[in-house]
Amino acid sequence: ETIRPGTIAEVTLPTATDEPSIAYRVMLPPEYSPRRLYPLLVVLRPEHKTTDETIAFWAGTAESPGWAARRGYIVIAPEYLPAEVRE
């Protein structure tokens, strides 16, 4: 799966067991190059926010880049609670 720099993408990783797959959101900085090293933020959502809201706060949008995008960070926001617990 290709992730476009400067945009938020949803990635799902399959597991080797009967456990549910692992989902997370990721944003590569707009100037991303695979030939360079980047700092990484792993952001966990607070109880009152969704994973999408949390990564949007740090990553921002193409029109209005967030803190991490402006400073060249990779951002990952894992979906660490099963759907039945989130709702």
C-alpha positions, 0 to 999 in steps of 0.5 A: 500500500502506497502512502502519499506524503502530506496526507493521512492514510489508514493502514491495516495489518493482518495478524497471524492468529485469530486476533482482529487485524491491527489498524492505524492512521499514518501521515508522512511529512509533505517533503518525505523522501525514503532516503532520509531519516525522520522523527516519529510521533506515536499519538494515542487518543484521549478518551473523548477523541477519535483516532481520526481527530487525534491524528488530524490535530497533529498532522493537520490537512494539506491546506492547514498543516499541523505541528508535526507536518510543519516540522517534518515528523512522521505521525502514527495513531494506532487504533488500540481499542476494539470497536466494541469498546470504542462505541 
